[in-house]
Amino acid sequence: MKKEFLRRLPQVDLVGLPPRDLKNFPPILVPIRGEKLKEDEIKYILHLCGQHDKAPCYRMQAVKEFVTPDKHLVHEGEWGGVVDSLAFVAQKDASWVENGSFAYHSAVSEDTLVSAQSTVLESEVRHSMIEKSQILQSRINDSTIQNSEILDHCTIVNSDVVNCRLFDRVWLEKVSAQSSSLFFTAADNSVIYFEKLRGDAENVRQLNLHDYHSPKFQKAKAENKPKGFWQRLWRGDFER
């Protein structure tokens, strides 16, 4: 893209802009967040293409060549994915939302790639790779997510998650999880750090407070109930 063209484009902080003011901006603009960009720092521009949940929706287009975190070369003029007016993809690093993927009400930064028909909704993703996955209301840091669903306030840190469904306030840290369904619901809606959930979590099916219980563990627990009166009462399995 020519520099003269970039000079004419308004640099707009869509995240902090009142919805009523969005109608006043042209269909092509440069998204920013917090600070203005120099011409050589502009990586992509946005083209108005519709609406998502009553908010304006934009298609990304690269204005210079750069390399994505998976070593793919994005060419000048190449189309990217779709974002809404409350989403932001960092300009000054290698972050990118590929064509066919979506980011709504979300922040994508620190060399993050959203690729291969993925959707990031109401989430924050940093220094991660998202491939063929759905991310909803969650935080992803320094992780790789493939063919998975991360839903409802999950936190994934330094982890590899493949073919999994994580639901309702699951927190994985330094975990390699494969082909699992991990569920956690806390009565006080708190987020717990599961220190024991490390390494290969292939056989994990349920997360409980402060621990995870595999089918084998649950069977062993049922066969080895504590004999003491107060222990049984505390565990809730006291038999009259």
C-alpha distance (Angstrom), angle and dihedral (degrees) to the residues before:
residue distance angle dihedral
M1 . . .
K2 3.81 . .
K3 3.80 117.9 .
E4 3.80 90.6 -128.3
F5 3.81 88.6 60.6
L6 3.82 92.2 50.5
R7 3.80 91.4 49.3
R8 3.80 90.6 59.6
L9 3.79 94.3 52.5
P10 3.82 117.6 94.5
Q11 3.79 116.1 -123.7
V12 3.79 105.4 -134.3
D13 3.80 132.4 -173.4
L14 3.80 95.3 -145.1
V15 3.80 93.4 177.6
G16 3.79 93.6 63.6
L17 3.79 97.5 35.3
P18 3.82 119.6 110.0
P19 3.83 110.1 -114.9
R20 3.81 92.3 -121.9
D21 3.84 90.4 59.7
L22 3.81 95.0 53.8
K23 3.81 90.5 78.2
N24 3.81 90.1 63.4
F25 3.79 95.0 62.9
P26 3.81 125.5 88.9
P27 3.82 120.7 -107.3
I28 3.83 91.8 -104.5
L29 3.81 122.4 55.8
V30 3.83 146.6 141.9
P31 3.83 114.1 -108.1
I32 3.80 116.1 -139.9
R33 3.77 135.8 171.9
G34 3.78 120.7 -148.6
E35 3.80 100.5 -28.6
K36 3.78 140.2 45.3
L37 3.80 120.5 -103.9
K38 3.77 129.1 -129.7
E39 3.80 115.3 -128.7
D40 3.80 93.6 -105.1
E41 3.82 90.2 51.1
I42 3.80 94.8 58.4
K43 3.81 107.7 102.9
Y44 3.81 101.5 169.3
I45 3.78 142.9 4.9
L46 3.79 131.3 -148.1
H47 3.80 129.7 -119.9
L48 3.79 119.2 -159.9
C49 3.81 107.4 -118.5
G50 3.81 107.8 160.9
Q51 3.79 141.8 -62.9
H52 3.79 138.2 -58.6
D53 3.80 118.9 -165.4
K54 3.84 90.1 -17.4
A55 3.82 91.6 -53.4
P56 3.83 123.2 111.9
C57 3.80 113.3 -96.5
Y58 3.83 125.2 -147.3
R59 3.80 137.6 -163.9
M60 3.81 116.6 -137.7
Q61 3.80 121.8 -129.2
A62 3.81 126.3 -175.8
V63 3.81 116.5 -125.6
K64 3.82 95.9 -171.1
E65 3.78 139.6 21.3
F66 3.80 118.4 -89.1
V67 3.80 138.2 154.2
T68 3.80 120.3 -113.0
P69 3.84 122.1 -139.3
D70 3.82 90.5 -95.4
K71 3.84 89.6 56.8
H72 3.81 94.4 -105.6
L73 3.80 114.8 146.4
V74 3.80 112.7 -129.5
H75 3.80 110.6 -154.8
E76 3.78 127.4 -143.2
G77 3.80 108.6 -88.5
E78 3.83 94.3 20.5
W79 3.80 115.1 142.5
G80 3.78 121.1 -122.2
G81 3.78 134.3 -171.0
V82 3.80 132.6 -63.8
V83 3.81 125.9 -88.2
D84 3.78 132.2 176.9
S85 3.80 128.3 -130.6
L86 3.82 92.5 -92.6
A87 3.81 94.8 52.5
F88 3.79 126.5 88.1
V89 3.79 131.8 -164.5
A90 3.81 113.7 -168.2
Q91 3.80 116.1 -108.4
K92 3.83 100.5 -162.5
D93 3.81 99.4 58.2
A94 3.82 137.0 43.7
S95 3.82 96.0 -84.2
W96 3.79 114.7 137.2
V97 3.79 142.2 165.8
E98 3.79 108.6 -144.7
N99 3.78 125.6 -136.1
G100 3.80 108.7 -81.9
S101 3.82 94.4 31.6
F102 3.80 130.4 97.4
A103 3.81 138.8 -148.6
Y104 3.81 118.1 -169.7
H105 3.83 126.8 176.7
S106 3.82 87.8 -11.4
A107 3.81 143.9 117.5
V108 3.81 119.0 -131.0
S109 3.81 113.8 -173.9
E110 3.82 149.8 135.7
D111 3.81 98.5 55.4
T112 3.79 97.2 -43.7
L113 3.80 122.7 162.4
V114 3.80 122.3 -157.1
S115 3.80 106.0 -169.2
A116 3.79 148.5 156.7
Q117 3.81 105.2 34.1
S118 3.80 96.0 -40.2
T119 3.80 127.7 154.1
V120 3.80 126.1 -152.4
L121 3.81 113.4 -169.1
E122 3.82 127.4 179.8
S123 3.81 90.9 -19.2
E124 3.79 143.6 119.7
V125 3.80 118.1 -130.4
R126 3.82 122.5 -176.2
H127 3.81 130.6 179.1
S128 3.80 92.9 -16.6
M129 3.80 143.7 121.0
I130 3.80 119.0 -125.7
E131 3.82 116.1 -170.7
K132 3.83 127.9 173.5
S133 3.81 89.9 -21.0
Q134 3.79 142.2 123.4
I135 3.80 119.1 -132.4
L136 3.82 118.4 -170.5
Q137 3.82 127.3 178.4
S138 3.81 93.3 -25.5
R139 3.80 143.2 120.1
I140 3.81 120.6 -123.7
N141 3.82 120.9 -173.2
D142 3.82 129.6 175.2
S143 3.80 92.1 -18.3
T144 3.79 143.6 122.5
I145 3.81 117.8 -132.2
Q146 3.82 119.5 -172.3
N147 3.82 131.2 174.0
S148 3.80 90.6 -14.6
E149 3.79 144.6 121.2
I150 3.80 118.1 -132.1
L151 3.80 106.4 -173.3
D152 3.80 140.7 176.6
H153 3.81 113.7 5.1
C154 3.81 100.6 -29.8
T155 3.80 121.0 159.1
I156 3.83 119.6 -149.2
V157 3.83 118.5 -175.1
N158 3.82 127.7 175.2
S159 3.79 91.4 -16.8
D160 3.80 141.7 130.5
V161 3.80 112.3 -139.5
V162 3.82 118.9 -175.6
N163 3.83 128.4 174.0
C164 3.81 92.3 -10.0
R165 3.78 139.1 135.5
L166 3.79 112.9 -148.4
F167 3.78 114.0 -174.1
D168 3.82 138.5 -178.4
R169 3.81 114.6 2.7
V170 3.79 101.1 -26.0
W171 3.79 114.0 163.4
L172 3.83 117.4 -159.4
E173 3.79 120.0 -178.1
K174 3.81 123.8 179.2
V175 3.80 90.5 -11.6
S176 3.80 133.0 143.3
A177 3.81 105.3 -153.4
Q178 3.80 123.6 -179.0
S179 3.80 132.7 -179.7
S180 3.79 93.7 -12.0
S181 3.78 140.2 137.6
L182 3.80 107.6 -146.1
F183 3.80 118.4 -172.6
F184 3.78 131.7 178.0
T185 3.80 131.5 170.3
A186 3.80 121.4 176.6
A187 3.79 121.0 -162.1
D188 3.80 91.1 -132.9
N189 3.83 94.0 42.0
S190 3.81 90.3 -117.5
V191 3.80 126.9 152.1
I192 3.80 114.5 -120.4
Y193 3.81 127.6 -159.9
F194 3.81 106.0 -133.1
E195 3.79 101.7 -150.9
K196 3.81 92.9 -179.5
L197 3.80 94.2 54.7
R198 3.78 97.9 90.9
G199 3.78 135.6 127.2
D200 3.80 122.7 9.1
A201 3.80 109.3 5.8
E202 3.80 95.8 176.8
N203 3.80 95.3 127.7
V204 3.79 97.7 41.7
R205 3.81 112.7 116.9
Q206 3.80 105.7 163.8
L207 3.79 137.9 25.6
N208 3.79 119.8 -147.8
L209 3.80 130.4 -174.5
H210 3.84 109.8 -59.9
D211 3.82 92.5 -12.3
Y212 3.79 145.6 45.8
H213 3.78 123.4 -121.6
S214 3.79 122.5 -150.6
P215 3.84 119.7 -164.3
K216 3.82 89.9 -103.0
F217 3.80 91.5 51.9
Q218 3.79 92.2 49.9
K219 3.82 91.4 51.0
A220 3.81 91.9 49.0
K221 3.80 90.5 48.0
A222 3.82 91.4 52.9
E223 3.81 91.3 50.2
N224 3.80 94.1 48.1
K225 3.79 106.4 47.0
P226 3.81 114.6 167.1
K227 3.80 112.5 -98.1
G228 3.81 97.8 -147.2
F229 3.81 118.9 100.2
W230 3.81 95.7 -131.6
Q231 3.81 92.8 44.3
R232 3.80 91.4 53.8
L233 3.78 91.3 45.8
W234 3.82 91.5 49.7
R235 3.81 91.5 48.5
G236 3.82 90.9 50.9
D237 3.81 94.6 -123.5
F238 3.81 98.4 102.9
E239 3.79 110.9 144.2
R240 3.77 118.3 -150.0
